[in-house]
Amino acid sequence: MKFGKNSKIEIIAVGSELLTPYYQDTNSLYITQRLNEVGMEINFKTIVGDTQDDLTVCFNTSLERSDIIFVIGGLGPTEDDCTREVLASTLGKKLVFKEEILEKIKERFERRGFEMPSVNNKQAHIIEGSTILENKHGTAPGLWIPKGEKVFILLPGPPHEMKPMFENSVWPRFQAARSHFVARRVFKTTGLTESKIETLLSDIYPLPPSVKLTTLAYPGQIELHLIAHSQKSAKKADDMLLKLEQDLQECLGENIFSSSGDELEEVTGRLLRRAKQTLAVAESCTGGLLGHRITNVPGSSEYFCQGVQAYSNESKLQLLGVPADLIHKCGAVSREVARSMAIGIRERSGADIGLSITGIAGPTGGSPEKPVGLVYVGLCWEGGDNVLKNIFLGNRELIKSQSAQKALDMLRRHLLKYKKERQKDHPS
């Protein structure tokens, strides 16, 4: 068959466990990403349990609407692994025993010092007319099964088996069928709402037909996904994105913290390193999440001095030197205490910058004056300090994650301002 931009592609993930809240289908995401790179898009995705009747319905439906059908999972040796058998029946084809496959399965068990169980015999049967896709990381071979102008591609379910098989036996066929080129960019922003971003970007529309812009919102972060298609070359696709990238930079400015895939903690770490500044943090409601994100970056020991989890009022007094009367007067969740925490961690650690978080993560502890989601973020540096008041929405986990995100962004903007001031004072 011939692959093309207009080919209808479907992915069927097989496994009753995927219909529970305990397992996720990550294989289809992987295949989708790879096919998108050659300009091919997925039209349908289905998750189906290991029952013959449901599999039969899925296979018949996919035959009616799709040209390329990936079927992932259900190729194992157990009784409920019936993908191969049901698809053969659906296509009106026989299962053919292959001695060479059985020998490879036996050898795999022998290398581990085991005798192959008899149940693995079923994995040596393939659907007639199919091409075998070798599995170097498991016992279940994959199959490439043409059906007229359509094709079924059977792949094993375990990702450590599926991915190498896809890359070695499937991906080269799709690369050879590349019909056009795709360029992608992801701009990560923070500090603005989705509606505010849409308002700021209103003047860039309409976009050319070959360019797409998609907005994806996460707590504390909004991503702008840019995609351009060209039938001529990869360079042409990249060039088509250039104008849109420039427009986004002009419209959103410093609200964009990354266009290269970096996380916010990586960006702030790089700014700290370039500014030759050190950092210490004092956390209350986030309980160490901020320090965890900062130290997730390799090499963060160059700029990160210390992190303190001052959760109780007593710890704020003992570890950070926050005055008891200040907590009594203003409360632990207050602008004044956030400022004192930032000053205290900076002084006691000897860092150039102190960063603090105090708030109410909920679900209890709020009041009309200080509701759940109220969070103060404090920043202290030589010659100044600042505190931001925030009201975050969501459950406890979301409030904590948004608090850490806001603290990192507050630090990032401070370092950008510091960089500009230094350039102004010491122009090159």
C-alpha positions as semicolon CSV with decimal commas, in nm:
position;residue;x (nm);y (nm);z (nm)
1;M;0,000;0,000;0,000
2;K;0,096;0,364;-0,037
3;F;0,119;0,594;0,263
4;G;0,011;0,950;0,222
5;K;-0,088;1,265;0,407
6;N;-0,455;1,177;0,363
7;S;-0,424;0,819;0,488
8;K;-0,662;0,753;0,776
9;I;-0,464;0,617;1,069
10;E;-0,605;0,442;1,372
11;I;-0,451;0,308;1,692
12;I;-0,620;0,029;1,889
13;A;-0,474;-0,031;2,235
14;V;-0,570;-0,374;2,364
15;G;-0,585;-0,459;2,733
16;S;-0,856;-0,470;2,997
17;E;-0,609;-0,313;3,241
18;L;-0,607;0,003;3,027
19;L;-0,975;0,048;3,108
20;T;-0,898;0,079;3,480
21;P;-0,759;0,384;3,663
22;Y;-0,430;0,204;3,732
23;Y;-0,271;0,185;3,385
24;Q;-0,226;0,440;3,110
25;D;-0,186;0,388;2,737
26;T;0,146;0,558;2,665
27;N;0,223;0,355;2,352
28;S;-0,027;0,542;2,137
29;L;0,123;0,875;2,245
30;Y;0,466;0,757;2,136
31;I;0,345;0,640;1,795
32;T;0,145;0,959;1,747
33;Q;0,451;1,174;1,816
34;R;0,667;0,980;1,573
35;L;0,413;0,984;1,290
36;N;0,349;1,355;1,338
37;E;0,717;1,408;1,260
38;V;0,660;1,293;0,902
39;G;0,338;1,489;0,864
40;M;0,096;1,206;0,941
41;E;-0,185;1,253;1,190
42;I;-0,388;1,003;1,390
43;N;-0,761;1,002;1,313
44;F;-0,889;0,753;1,570
45;K;-0,777;0,599;1,898
46;T;-0,956;0,316;2,074
47;I;-0,892;0,129;2,397
48;V;-1,056;-0,212;2,413
49;G;-1,053;-0,496;2,664
50;D;-0,933;-0,851;2,606
51;T;-1,268;-0,993;2,495
52;Q;-1,323;-1,156;2,158
53;D;-1,657;-0,991;2,085
54;D;-1,529;-0,638;2,161
55;L;-1,211;-0,695;1,962
56;T;-1,412;-0,816;1,664
57;V;-1,624;-0,499;1,670
58;C;-1,311;-0,282;1,689
59;F;-1,136;-0,457;1,402
60;N;-1,441;-0,446;1,175
61;T;-1,497;-0,078;1,252
62;S;-1,133;0,009;1,183
63;L;-1,148;-0,172;0,849
64;E;-1,439;0,047;0,744
65;R;-1,288;0,383;0,837
66;S;-0,906;0,356;0,842
67;D;-0,618;0,275;0,606
68;I;-0,341;0,210;0,857
69;I;-0,438;0,035;1,181
70;F;-0,195;-0,011;1,466
71;V;-0,299;-0,280;1,714
72;I;-0,095;-0,278;2,035
73;G;-0,109;-0,551;2,297
74;G;-0,278;-0,886;2,345
75;L;0,003;-1,086;2,181
76;G;0,119;-1,264;2,496
77;P;0,099;-1,634;2,588
78;T;-0,194;-1,625;2,831
79;E;-0,554;-1,725;2,768
80;D;-0,681;-1,367;2,753
81;D;-0,421;-1,269;2,491
82;C;-0,636;-1,320;2,183
83;T;-0,554;-1,027;1,952
84;R;-0,380;-1,245;1,695
85;E;-0,658;-1,504;1,687
86;V;-0,945;-1,255;1,666
87;L;-0,781;-1,048;1,392
88;A;-0,711;-1,362;1,185
89;S;-1,078;-1,455;1,213
90;T;-1,190;-1,101;1,124
91;L;-0,970;-1,097;0,814
92;G;-1,069;-1,449;0,712
93;K;-0,709;-1,570;0,738
94;K;-0,549;-1,876;0,896
95;L;-0,289;-1,891;1,170
96;V;0,033;-2,050;1,048
97;F;0,285;-2,215;1,281
98;K;0,648;-2,099;1,240
99;E;0,909;-2,330;1,387
100;E;1,181;-2,063;1,365
101;I;0,981;-1,832;1,592
102;L;0,932;-2,109;1,848
103;E;1,307;-2,180;1,850
104;K;1,385;-1,815;1,919
105;I;1,139;-1,811;2,208
106;K;1,294;-2,128;2,352
107;E;1,643;-1,980;2,318
108;R;1,533;-1,669;2,504
109;F;1,414;-1,878;2,799
110;E;1,728;-2,093;2,792
111;R;1,952;-1,785;2,810
112;R;1,784;-1,703;3,139
113;G;1,817;-2,059;3,265
114;F;1,448;-2,148;3,227
115;E;1,252;-2,403;3,031
116;M;0,989;-2,251;2,801
117;P;0,633;-2,310;2,929
118;S;0,404;-2,479;2,678
119;V;0,169;-2,178;2,676
120;N;0,428;-1,986;2,474
121;N;0,367;-2,215;2,177
122;K;0,079;-1,991;2,068
123;Q;0,320;-1,704;2,006
124;A;0,483;-1,901;1,724
125;H;0,165;-1,876;1,516
126;I;0,134;-1,588;1,272
127;I;-0,145;-1,467;1,048
128;E;-0,099;-1,597;0,695
129;G;0,029;-1,344;0,444
130;S;0,190;-1,128;0,713
131;T;0,548;-1,009;0,753
132;I;0,714;-1,090;1,085
133;L;0,846;-0,798;1,289
134;E;1,128;-0,929;1,506
135;N;1,104;-0,879;1,880
136;K;1,453;-0,860;2,030
137;H;1,323;-0,767;2,375
138;G;1,042;-1,016;2,431
139;T;0,873;-1,332;2,309
140;A;0,584;-1,195;2,103
141;P;0,671;-1,114;1,740
142;G;0,495;-0,827;1,570
143;L;0,314;-0,861;1,240
144;W;0,267;-0,645;0,930
145;I;-0,058;-0,765;0,769
146;P;-0,178;-0,617;0,438
147;K;-0,548;-0,628;0,359
148;G;-0,604;-0,492;0,010
149;E;-0,505;-0,124;0,023
150;K;-0,507;-0,130;0,404
151;V;-0,262;-0,263;0,658
152;F;-0,277;-0,387;1,018
153;I;0,040;-0,346;1,223
154;L;0,047;-0,568;1,533
155;L;0,287;-0,462;1,808
156;P;0,347;-0,597;2,161
157;G;0,206;-0,406;2,457
158;P;0,507;-0,363;2,690
159;P;0,670;-0,029;2,593
160;H;1,023;-0,170;2,621
161;E;0,926;-0,418;2,349
162;M;0,699;-0,197;2,141
163;K;0,931;0,100;2,098
164;P;1,237;-0,086;1,961
165;M;1,016;-0,288;1,727
166;F;0,848;0,027;1,600
167;E;1,182;0,204;1,548
168;N;1,356;-0,088;1,376
169;S;1,077;-0,244;1,170
170;V;0,797;0,012;1,128
171;W;0,944;0,361;1,140
172;P;1,170;0,320;0,831
173;R;0,865;0,244;0,615
174;F;0,695;0,565;0,722
175;Q;1,009;0,771;0,678
176;A;1,034;0,648;0,320
177;A;0,673;0,755;0,267
178;R;0,727;1,111;0,394
179;S;0,499;1,337;0,193
180;H;0,596;1,665;0,354
181;F;0,802;1,823;0,629
182;V;0,694;1,946;0,969
183;A;0,849;2,211;1,196
184;R;0,743;2,244;1,559
185;R;0,805;2,487;1,843
186;V;0,669;2,504;2,197
187;F;0,660;2,838;2,377
188;K;0,611;2,810;2,752
189;T;0,461;3,105;2,936
190;T;0,372;3,184;3,293
191;G;0,213;3,477;3,471
192;L;-0,078;3,523;3,228
193;T;-0,420;3,364;3,197
194;E;-0,526;3,183;2,881
195;S;-0,779;3,454;2,798
196;K;-0,519;3,728;2,848
197;I;-0,281;3,551;2,611
198;E;-0,554;3,514;2,352
199;T;-0,626;3,887;2,377
200;L;-0,258;3,978;2,337
201;L;-0,231;3,753;2,032
202;S;-0,546;3,876;1,858
203;D;-0,353;4,079;1,600
204;I;-0,154;3,781;1,468
205;Y;-0,464;3,612;1,323
206;P;-0,550;3,485;1,068
207;L;-0,256;3,249;1,029
208;P;-0,145;3,100;0,696
209;P;-0,324;2,769;0,616
210;S;0,000;2,573;0,660
211;V;0,067;2,710;1,008
212;K;-0,119;2,611;1,325
213;L;-0,113;2,754;1,676
214;T;-0,259;2,557;1,966
215;T;-0,287;2,675;2,327
216;L;-0,258;2,423;2,611
217;A;-0,322;2,540;2,966
218;Y;-0,173;2,387;3,280
219;P;-0,183;2,516;3,640
220;G;0,066;2,803;3,650
221;Q;0,178;2,753;3,292
222;I;0,038;2,793;2,941
223;E;0,205;2,640;2,636
224;L;0,175;2,761;2,278
225;H;0,237;2,482;2,027
226;L;0,341;2,601;1,680
227;I;0,332;2,369;1,379
228;A;0,415;2,442;1,016
229;H;0,386;2,205;0,716
230;S;0,584;2,225;0,393
231;Q;0,595;1,991;0,096
232;K;0,933;2,131;-0,013
233;S;1,185;2,099;0,271
234;A;1,245;2,108;0,645
235;K;1,406;2,451;0,605
236;K;1,094;2,584;0,436
237;A;0,881;2,460;0,726
238;D;1,119;2,625;0,974
239;D;1,111;2,952;0,780
240;M;0,731;2,950;0,788
241;L;0,740;2,945;1,169
242;L;0,991;3,228;1,198
243;K;0,739;3,510;1,147
244;L;0,498;3,359;1,400
245;E;0,779;3,313;1,653
246;Q;0,877;3,678;1,617
247;D;0,516;3,788;1,661
248;L;0,478;3,579;1,976
249;Q;0,796;3,720;2,126
250;E;0,680;4,073;2,053
251;C;0,331;4,017;2,198
252;L;0,423;3,820;2,510
253;G;0,776;3,939;2,589
254;E;0,916;3,817;2,921
255;N;0,602;3,614;2,992
256;I;0,766;3,354;2,765
257;F;1,022;3,166;2,971
258;S;1,117;2,895;2,724
259;S;1,106;2,817;2,354
260;S;1,344;2,521;2,371
261;G;1,160;2,279;2,599
262;D;1,324;2,386;2,926
263;E;1,132;2,381;3,252
264;L;1,110;2,695;3,465
265;E;1,361;2,564;3,720
266;E;1,614;2,507;3,442
267;V;1,568;2,861;3,314
268;T;1,607;3,019;3,659
269;G;1,909;2,801;3,730
270;R;2,078;2,918;3,412
271;L;2,006;3,282;3,501
272;L;2,148;3,234;3,851
273;R;2,463;3,077;3,711
274;R;2,516;3,353;3,456
275;A;2,455;3,622;3,718
276;K;2,689;3,442;3,961
277;Q;2,417;3,463;4,225
278;T;2,335;3,207;4,493
279;L;1,994;3,114;4,627
280;A;1,836;2,981;4,946
281;V;1,467;2,905;4,998
282;A;1,233;2,892;5,296
283;E;0,911;2,699;5,244
284;S;0,603;2,657;5,454
285;C;0,293;2,537;5,264
286;T;0,491;2,380;4,977
287;G;0,680;2,154;5,217
288;G;1,000;2,127;5,010
289;L;0,847;2,121;4,660
290;L;1,032;2,436;4,556
291;G;1,368;2,301;4,671
292;H;1,292;1,970;4,500
293;R;1,232;2,139;4,166
294;I;1,544;2,353;4,195
295;T;1,768;2,056;4,282
296;N;1,619;1,845;4,002
297;V;1,844;2,044;3,768
298;P;2,190;1,891;3,726
299;G;2,460;2,126;3,853
300;S;2,224;2,317;4,081
301;S;2,479;2,290;4,363
302;E;2,666;2,573;4,188
303;Y;2,398;2,822;4,289
304;F;2,164;2,658;4,542
305;C;2,286;2,691;4,900
306;Q;2,012;2,574;5,128
307;G;1,644;2,491;5,165
308;V;1,445;2,507;5,488
309;Q;1,098;2,361;5,545
310;A;0,966;2,588;5,817
311;Y;0,618;2,440;5,841
312;S;0,525;2,519;6,200
313;N;0,526;2,862;6,359
314;E;0,796;2,746;6,599
315;S;1,024;2,644;6,313
316;K;0,982;2,986;6,154
317;L;1,107;3,139;6,478
318;Q;1,396;2,899;6,535
319;L;1,520;2,837;6,178
320;L;1,452;3,172;6,014
321;G;1,443;3,423;6,298
322;V;1,088;3,538;6,225
323;P;0,980;3,747;6,528
324;A;0,713;3,580;6,741
325;D;0,518;3,904;6,777
326;L;0,507;3,937;6,397
327;I;0,339;3,598;6,362
328;H;0,105;3,681;6,651
329;K;0,012;4,016;6,501
330;C;-0,010;3,934;6,128
331;G;-0,045;3,555;6,117
332;A;0,191;3,300;5,962
333;V;0,026;3,354;5,625
334;S;0,090;3,721;5,567
335;R;0,294;3,962;5,363
336;E;0,503;4,052;5,666
337;V;0,595;3,695;5,756
338;A;0,679;3,604;5,394
339;R;0,916;3,902;5,385
340;S;1,073;3,805;5,717
341;M;1,119;3,444;5,600
342;A;1,298;3,558;5,283
343;I;1,524;3,792;5,479
344;G;1,592;3,526;5,741
345;I;1,693;3,249;5,500
346;R;1,917;3,489;5,307
347;E;2,096;3,608;5,619
348;R;2,136;3,267;5,778
349;S;2,250;3,088;5,462
350;G;2,477;3,360;5,328
351;A;2,308;3,337;4,987
352;D;2,272;3,634;4,754
353;I;1,896;3,579;4,722
354;G;1,636;3,452;4,968
355;L;1,305;3,314;4,842
356;S;1,009;3,224;5,064
357;I;0,660;3,077;5,043
358;T;0,386;3,078;5,306
359;G;0,020;3,004;5,243
360;I;-0,291;2,795;5,300
361;A;-0,293;2,485;5,080
362;G;-0,619;2,350;5,223
363;P;-0,861;2,192;5,214
364;T;-0,899;2,320;5,571
365;G;-0,749;2,618;5,751
366;G;-0,907;2,895;5,548
367;S;-1,126;3,184;5,662
368;P;-1,317;3,466;5,493
369;E;-1,020;3,695;5,551
370;K;-0,761;3,435;5,451
371;P;-0,918;3,178;5,218
372;V;-0,771;2,847;5,106
373;G;-0,534;2,924;4,819
374;L;-0,395;3,245;4,971
375;V;-0,019;3,231;4,923
376;Y;0,251;3,492;4,975
377;V;0,584;3,464;4,795
378;G;0,875;3,668;4,927
379;L;1,204;3,762;4,763
380;C;1,503;3,931;4,926
381;W;1,830;4,047;4,773
382;E;2,104;4,293;4,853
383;G;1,939;4,631;4,869
384;G;1,576;4,525;4,839
385;D;1,290;4,285;4,887
386;N;0,944;4,219;4,746
387;V;0,636;4,014;4,835
388;L;0,357;3,900;4,602
389;K;0,009;3,805;4,718
390;N;-0,161;3,525;4,524
391;I;-0,497;3,347;4,531
392;F;-0,466;3,002;4,374
393;L;-0,758;2,774;4,293
394;G;-0,772;2,395;4,302
395;N;-0,698;2,116;4,545
396;R;-0,405;2,097;4,785
397;E;-0,165;1,955;4,527
398;L;-0,252;2,219;4,268
399;I;-0,212;2,503;4,515
400;K;0,132;2,375;4,616
401;S;0,248;2,333;4,256
402;Q;0,122;2,679;4,155
403;S;0,297;2,829;4,457
404;A;0,632;2,679;4,360
405;Q;0,577;2,790;4,000
406;K;0,502;3,147;4,108
407;A;0,812;3,155;4,329
408;L;1,035;3,041;4,044
409;D;0,880;3,294;3,808
410;M;0,922;3,574;4,060
411;L;1,288;3,478;4,086
412;R;1,321;3,460;3,705
413;R;1,179;3,809;3,652
414;H;1,403;3,950;3,922
415;L;1,710;3,797;3,756
416;L;1,609;3,932;3,417
417;K;1,577;4,280;3,569
418;Y;1,913;4,233;3,742
419;K;2,068;4,135;3,408
420;K;1,931;4,446;3,234
421;E;2,057;4,674;3,511
422;R;2,404;4,525;3,490
423;Q;2,409;4,566;3,113
424;K;2,300;4,926;3,154
425;D;2,572;4,997;3,410
426;H;2,839;4,799;3,224
427;P;2,764;4,814;2,851
428;S;2,989;4,595;2,641
